Amino acid sequence: MPKMKTSRAAAKRLKVTGTGKIKRHKAFKSHILTKKNKKRKRGLRQATLVSSADMGRMKRLLGI
């Protein structure tokens, strides 16, 4: 059986932590920033973890 191919798009957007969780960046930070307050934009800068519901799909995309 051939090896699983990594989705290159996913690999550029996701990182695996030391404990095996998957880190991602938040959406809604690219444009139309004038109506978003400072606190909201500051929060969007922080990376977060992929939810447990999506973890299986993301692992499949990364070929883990």
Secondary structure, DSSP 8 states (H G I E B T S, - for coil): -------HHHHHH-EE-TTS-EEE--SS-SS--TTS-HHHHHHHHS-EE--HHHHHHHHHHHT-
